[in-house]
Amino acid sequence: MGAEKTLERLLSGTADTAIRFDDLCRLLESIGFEKRVRGSHHLFRKGGVEEMINLQRSG
């Protein structure tokens, strides 16, 4: 799924749990976040954004 379509689904608030992990990672990278993987943790940082996003696959 494209990043634009993923963003639409996320912002609609109706499909939060149905968004695939890989699609969410691609979306974050497409809007300028840098990805770093440490074990099972996928860490996303972006200049100007104070908080780091830490994602892990379900299970």
Buried (B, 14 or more C-beta within 10 A) or exposed (E): EEBEEBBEBBEEEEEEEEBEEEBBBBBBEEEEBEBEEEEEEBBBBBEEEEEEBEBEEEE
